[in-house]
Amino acid sequence: MVKVFFKPAPFTQKYLLATVLEKNNMGSWFGWEISHVGAVESEEVLKAAFDFYESCKKGSVRVNHNTEEQVEKTPF
């Protein structure tokens, strides 16, 4: 029997993102903790993600760098 490695597309999976406090002798900062939750179960969400992926591959998705959202400035 031949074992085959299957790697699903990243958009088919769900992840939980959280910030965690990290520190060393130079200071402290927040880093990421990323946990795999499981596969996306909604067919509607999967189709939307796949359609977006295909649009990106074709070059149909364009970023408008001229539009800026107003965001609060970081105090440091």
N, C-alpha and C positions, 0 to 999 in steps of 0.2 A: 504494500500500500504506500502511495506517495502522499506526503503531507504537503498541503498547499497553504501558504500564508495569504490571508485575505485582509486587506487594509481598507476599511470603509472610508468614504469621503468624510472629511471633518464635519461638514454641515449635516450629517445624518446622526450626529451624537450630541448629547446634552452635557454641559459642564457647569459646575458651581464655582463661581469666582468669589473670593473673599480676600480682604486685606489682612495682613498680619504684621505686627510690630516686630521689627528686627533691630538688633543693635550689636555694636562691638565697641572697642575702646575709642573709636573715632567718632561715635555718635549713634543716633537711632534714626530709623526711617520705616516706611511702610512698604512691604513687598507683597507679592501675590501668592495665594494658596489656590491651586486649581485642582478640583476633584472631578473625576468622571462620574456622571450620574447614570448614564445609560443611553439607549438609542431613542431618537425622536419617534414618537408613536403616532403623531398626527399626520395623516396622508396629505392634508392640505398644506401643512407647514413644510413637509418634505418637498412637495411640488413647487412651492414658492421659492424655497432655497435652491432647488435644482435649476429652476428657470433663471434665477438671478446669477447663479454660477455660469450657466450657458451664455447669458448676456455679457458677462465679464470676459469670458473666453473669446467671444466674437468681437470684443472691443466696443460694444454698444453702450457700456456704462461710462459716463464722463463725469468727472468731478469739477464742480464750479468753484474754483479757488477765489473768486472775486466776492463771494458771499461769506460774510462773517456773522456768526451768532454773537450776541452780546453775552459775555461770560464774566462772572465776578473775578476780579484779579486776586491771585494768591497773595496773602499778606506778607510773604517773605521774599 
